[in-house]
Amino acid sequence: MAGWEAAIFHIVAVDSTIIGMKPVPSSTLDLLWFDNDARESRLREVIQQRLIEQPPPSSPDHLVATYFFAFRNTQLADAVEEISYHATSGVKHPPRGSLLEQCSAQPAGVDAFDTTGRIGLLHVAFPLKMMLQPDGHLTSCDMLHTVAAAIIFDVYENQDARLIALQIPETIIKTFPGPAHGPLGVRQVTHFPDGQPAFGTILKPTAGITPDEVGKLVEDAARCPLFLFVKEDEDLYPNLSYSPVCERTRQAVVAIERARARRDGCGLLFAPHISGAPHEILATVQAVIEAGATAVMFSETFAGGTVRMVREATKHLPQSPAIYGHNAGIGVKTRGIWREVIDMLARLDGIDFRQTAPVRPGAPFLKPYGAEWEASEHALTRPLPSIKPTMIARAGALDQGNIGLNLADAERRGLSDGILFLAGSAINSIKNAQGQADPAIGTEAMLQALEVHRSAELRDVPPDEHLRALFAVAQRRHFVALCEALRQRYPGNL
């Protein structure tokens, strides 16, 4: 028996249903099955309503962090002293007027939810004096390790804790680089027309591929007039002996050039995946840019400071690479820090693209959804002094069946030119009559779905009825590719 087979056999052999372990008590199962997503949605509803009635305070000399706390014993009004001690000066009663006092956090407001005074919102003002660098700038990493410190999340007394908002003075916001391009700049460098939906795609297979295969996959994508952007997956690592990222990039650039004549003058951004230790990341970025990369992608969630580092290192170039701040694993952070706070800081650091989630009927596939989704997209696009918006990437089960819903939502909110519709398997995994994945069919199906949307035939159809109505239109108009894509994407739902 091979080693891996033995390991699998061992895992199966210790299954409780096989060896007769005692069942977990129902009271424990009730606790384990608790729907935390439902709690989070309700918590957000309550907090948003409270903040509408009493918005978070702001100060030109402080970062003001707003927290939701549920303390075991401490009252909200008494918590700031402990937070200040552990997260700022380390002194509980600094002398008045002293530098210590100037570098100590201060209370900025309390909103208790009940008479215990132990659950509710707490606003804490963290002085800029303790963290500003001589030229007046501040980094997102320093912000987070101050306002999201151990005293917030790691002490037993805090039964629950959330960093839900962060008020940053305008003078500090202006010191951040922000996106190099943003939606308007991305369209300008690619000559993508205003008003034309911008699509992107992801190379699939996502791992185990060579530079030659990358070149072929990119050329397939480049032949599609829908695409403004194509990226590698986060599971394709840069420094592989059989697939070095610089050679992948060179092959991709050549492939894009070969397809240029079929793109009606529109360019195509290619983003190789960059990871590694900080010194490796910067060296790899420089190397792929020399190889012709027009964009780069990081798994930003696990690479604190990387976006800012690369943004600063490349801002002198005639055309800085567009940065895709991939948020794989962001859910690890959002258990304590609300997503819009994380997304805002990533935007300030310089991401040009950020994934949210597509509009779709029924249960969500990805987070964010609902109010969290709206807050995230607002943070990425709302006006900020001297900071460009980030281009939203709607991705995660985006396909021909829901693209119309996403286009309608973008039009309704005035974001049509600010969204990248990122379709991976919906383009690359639709199979032909021989059972082989055929991107040409996926592309044709998406074009047909766009044609149905532009016809406005489904304008008044409720979202939950959209899919079947779309399939009926596709059948009536003999859109063979669209019918086939919908069958494959939604088996048993048509």
N, C-alpha and C positions, 0 to 999 in steps of 0.2 A: 504494500500500500504506500503510495507517495506521501510525502510530508503534508502537503495541503489537504489530501484526502483524509489523512488521519486526523488533522485538525478539525475538519468539518464533521467527521464522525464523532469526535469528542464533544463538539458543541451540541449535536443532535442528541447524543447519549445522555446529557445532563438536563435535557428538557424535563420540566417538572411533571408533564403529563405522562412521561415514559417511566420515570423512576418513582412516581407516586408521592411527591412532596405534598405537604399539607397545603390546601388552598389558602389564598390570602383572604382574611376576613372581609366581609362585605363593607363594614364601616371604613376599613382602610382603602378598599377599592373605590368607595364613594369619594374619598379624599383624593386618590390618585387620578380619578376620572374628572375631577373638577375642571370646568371649562374656563380656563384663565382668559381666553380671548373674549368671551362674553363679559367677563369682569372688566377687562381693559377697555372695551367699547363703552361700557356704562360709566366707568371712571372718567373717560375722556369727555363724555357728554356732560357729566356733572361739573368737571373742571372748566370746560369751555364756557358753560353758562355763567359760572362764578366770575370768570375773567372778563366776560362781556360786561357784567355789572360793575366789576372793580378791576380794571386792567392792571397789569404789573407796573410797578413804579420804575422810573429810570433816573439815572444820574450821570452828569458829564464826567464825573470823577471815579465812577465805579462800574464794574460789571455787576448787574443785578440778576441773581439766579432765583428762579421760582421753583420750589419743590412741593411735591405732595408727600406728606409723611403720615404714617400711622405708628405712633410710639407706644411701647408697652407701658411705660410709666411716666415719661417726661411730658410736660406740656409744651405745646408749640412755642409759646412765648418765652420759655426758658431754654430753648435749644440753641439759640444763636451763640450764646457764650461758649458752649462746648464746640460748636462748629468753628468759631473764630479761633479758639485755642489750638485745635488740631490742624486746621486748614490754612491758617494765616500766621499770626505772630508767635504762638506758643505761650502767650501771656494772658491771664484771665482778667487782670485789672491794670491795664497799662496806664502810666501817668498821663494826665490830661495834657494835650498839646504836644506830647512827645512823638518821636518818629515811630515808636512802637504802636502808639494809638493810631497814627496815620496808616500803619500797615496791618491793622486789625479789622476783621469783618464786622459789620454793623447790622442791626435789625432794620428791615425796610418794610415790614408789614406782616400781619397774621390774619388768616381767614379760617377760623375753626369751624368744622362741619357739625359738631355736636357740643353738648355741655361739658364733656370731659376735657375739652381743650387739647386732646392728644391726637386728633386726626383732622387733617385739612391742609391748607396751603401756607407755606412760609416763604417770605421774600427775604433774601440775604444780600447785602451790598458788600462786594469784595473790592477793596480799594485798588485802583490802578497803580498807586504809589508803590505797592509791594511787588509789582511784576513788570512794569514798563521798561523797555530797553532805552538807552540814551537817545536814540533818534525818534522815540515815541511809538515804536511799533510793538506788537504783541503777537505771539503765535497761538494757533488753535490748540496745540499740545499743552502749552502752559495754561491756557484757559481751562481745559478739561481736567488736568490733574489738580487744579485748584478747586474748581466748583464741583467736581465729581470725585472728590477725594475719599479716602477710606472711611472717614467719619460720616460720610453720607450713606455708603452702601455696605460697609463691612462690619459694623458693630451690631451686636445682638439686640440692643435696645430698639433699634429701628426695625420694627416688624415689617414695614414696607416703606420704600423710598423711591421717588421718581424725580429726576431733573426734567422739568416740563417746559421751561422757557429760559432764555438768556437774553437780557437786554444789553446790547453792546453800544457804547457811545459812537456817534457818527465819526468823530475824529479818529477812532481806532479802526472802524470799518474801512475808512479811506486809505489806511496803510497796507491793507491786504491787496494782493495782485488781482484776485478774481479770475474768471475765465479769460484765456487769451482771445477766444473767438466768440463764444456764445452762439445762439441760433443764427443771428444775422451774419456774423462773420463766417460761420461754417458754410452757409449758402453762398457767400461771396467767394470764398476760396475754391469752392467746387463748381461755381457758376450754375448752381441749382436754382431754377426760377422760383420767385416768390409765388405762393399759392399752389405749387405742386407738392403733393404729399411726399415727404422724404422718408425713404425706407432704409433699413440697414439689415444686415444678416450676420450670422455667426458660423464660422467654419465647422462643419460636421463631416466626418468624425471629429471629436474634440480632443482626442489624444491618440498616441500611437501612429502619427503620420509624419512623413518625411517632407523635406522642402519641395521636392518635385510634386508631391500630392497637394501641398499647400498652394503651389502655383496653379495647379489645375483647378482646385476649388475656388480660388480667387478669380480665375479667368471665367469660370462659370457664373460667378456673381457679377463680374464686371460686364458681362453681356446683357445683364438685366437692366433696363433703363430706370427701374424703380429705385435702385440702390444709390445712396449717397455715401454709405459707410459700410465697411465690413471689418469684423474683428475676429481675432482668435479667441478661443475659450480660455477661462482661467485654469483649466486642467492641462493645458499645453504649456509646458515650462520652457523657459528660454535657453538654458544651458544643458542641452541634451546631446550626447555624442552622435546620435543618429539623426538629430534634427536641430541644429544650432539656429538660434533665432535670426541671426544676421543673414544666413543663407535663405531662410524662409522669407525674410523681408525682400531680399533681392529677387527671388522667384516671384513674389507677389507683385512687385513693382513692374517687372517685365510683363507679367500677365495683364496687368491693368493697361500697360502701353499697347499691347497687342489688341486689346478690345476697344481702344480709344475711338476708332472710326464708327463704332456701333453705339456710341453714347451721346450723340447729338451735342457735343461740346461740353458735356458735364463731366466733372472730375469724380474721383472715388477715393475717399479716405480709407487707408488701411492701417489698422491698429494691432501690432503684435503685442502679445502679453509679456509684461515685464515683472519679474519678481526677483527675490534674493535679499541679501544683506544690503544696507544702504550704499556701501561703496560699490557693490556689484550692480545695483540698480542704476546708479548714475552712469557708470561705464557702459552698461548695456543700452541705456537710452541714447547716449552719444553714438554708439556703434550703429544702432538701427536707423538713426536719423541720417548718418553717413551712407547707409545702404538704401536710403530713399523713403523711409517711413514718414507719413504725413500725420500720423496720430500714434498714440501709445495708450496702453491699457494697464491699469493696476488694480489689484484686489485691495482697494483703499482701506477697507475695514480693518485689515490686519497689517497695515503699513503706515502707521501714524507718522505724519510729517513728510511722507514721500511726495505727495502732490505738490506741496509748497516747495520742496527741494528741487523738483524737476521744473516746476514753473519758473522759479528764479534762475535756474541754470540755463534755461533755453529762451528766456525772454529777449535776449539780444539778437536772436536769429532773424533773418529776413521773414521767415514764416515759422512761428513757433508751432510745435506739434499740438494738435488737439488732444486733450486728455480725457479719456474715458475713466471715470472714477467708479469702477465696478464695486457694487455693494454686497457681494456674496458674504454671507455671515453677519450681515448687519443686525439680524435678529438677536444675536448675542448681546449687542450693545443696547438695543431698544428695550430690553427687559428692565433697564434702569434709566436710560436717557431717551427721551422722546425723539422720534425719528427726525422731526423737523429741525431740532437743534443740531443733530449730527449732519444733516444735509446742508444746513446753512453754513456750518463751518467748512465743510468740503467745498461748497461753492466759493466761499471767501478765499480758500487756499488755491483755487484755480481749476476746478473740474469744468470741462465743457459739456460733458454728457453725464447724466445720472439716471439709472433705471428706477422707475416706480412700478406700476403694474397696469395692465390693460383693463379697460371697461369690458365686462362680460356679464351675462345673465347668470343667475343661480349662485351657488356657493363660490367664494373666492378660491383661486388656485394659489396665488401668492399674496403675501403681505407686501405693502400696505393695502388696506381697503377701507372704505367708509371715510370717517372723519380723519383718520390718520393719513390716508391717501391724499385727501384734499389739502391737509396741512403741509405735507411733504412737497407737493407740487407748488403750493403757494410760496414756501420758503425758497424754492429753486428759481422762481420766476418773478417775485414781487420786486418793485423798483427799490434799488439801493444806491446811495451816492457813490458814483465812480466805479461801481461793480456791475459787470454785464450779467444778464441772466444765464442760467445753465440750461442747455437743451435737454428736455425731458426725453428719456428713452422708454417708451411703453413696450415692455417685454415680459415674457412669461406666459405662454399659451396664447399669444397674439396670433390670430390666423384669419383665414378668409371668412370664417363664420362670425367674427366679431369686429373686423376692421371697420365696418360701416358704423357700428356703435361708437368706436373710438374717434372716427372722423367727425361724426355728428357732435360728440362731446367737445372736441377741439374747436370746432367752428362756433359752438354755442359760447365757449369761454374765451374766444379770441386768441387761441393758442395754436392755430393751424400751422404757422410757420415755425413754431417753437418746439415741435414734437418730432422725434425720430421714432418711426414705427419699426421696431426691431423684431423681425420674423426669422426664426431659425428653422426649426423642423417643419414649419408650415410651408416653407419654400423647398427646403433641401430633402425632405423625407417623403414627399408624395410619390407613390409608386406608379410605374407605368403598367401596361398590360402584361409585361413579362415579370412583374413583381420586383423590378429594380427601382431604387430611388432615382427620380428624374426631376431635377430642379426646373427644367423647362416647363413641365406641367404645373408645378407649384407656382411659378412666376405667372403663367398664363391665367391660372385660377385667381391669383390675386388681382391681376389687371381686370378680369371680368367682375370681380367683387367691387372694385373701384368704379367700374362702369355702372353697376347697379346702384351704388351710392349716389353717383352724380345724377342719375335719372330721377332721384327723389321718390321713386316708387314706394320705398319703405319708410318714408319720413314720419308718418303717423303711426307706425306699427310699434306696439309696446316692446320693450327690450326682451321680455320673456317669450315673445312670439316671433322675434326677429329671425332666428335661425331657420325655422320651418318656412317662414315667408320668403326668405332668401333662396332656399332650396327650390321652392315653387317657381320663383322668377327665373332661376337658372335653368330649370327644366323647360319652362315655356319659351325661353329665348335660346334654347339649344346651346347653353354654355357647358360643353362637355367637361372641360377641365375643372370648372368650378364645382359641378355636380360630383365629380370623382373626389376632389379634395374634401368636400363636405362629408361625403360618405366615409372617407378614411379617418377624418378628424373626429367625426361624431357618429360612430357606429351605434345603431339602435336608437338614435335621437331624432331621426328625420321622418 
